[in-house]
Amino acid sequence: MAGSRKVYTPEFQLQAVRMITEQKLSVAEVARRLGVTENRLHDWKKAVLQKGADAFPGSGHLTPVEEELRRLRADVKRLEMERDILKKPRRSSSPR
């Protein structure tokens, strides 16, 4: 039976990276203190270096680019539905 995946808050992730970058602790030391794998800490550090504080938007909190993409996809879906409705053949209202 597989164990459940541990979820870390964005605040926890940022604090772990700060321990490495600001407090100058080694990745191995932070991993031991927090009970997180070194690989995970390296991934978090890389994400923070690339995206800054927005690296971990958290559940339900999208980055501005992701929010725009979500909105645009919804618009495309709506427009396709409207197009499909207009393509349908119309029945005449006169009786046969």
Order of alpha helices (4+ residues) and beta strands (2+ residues): alpha-alpha-alpha-alpha
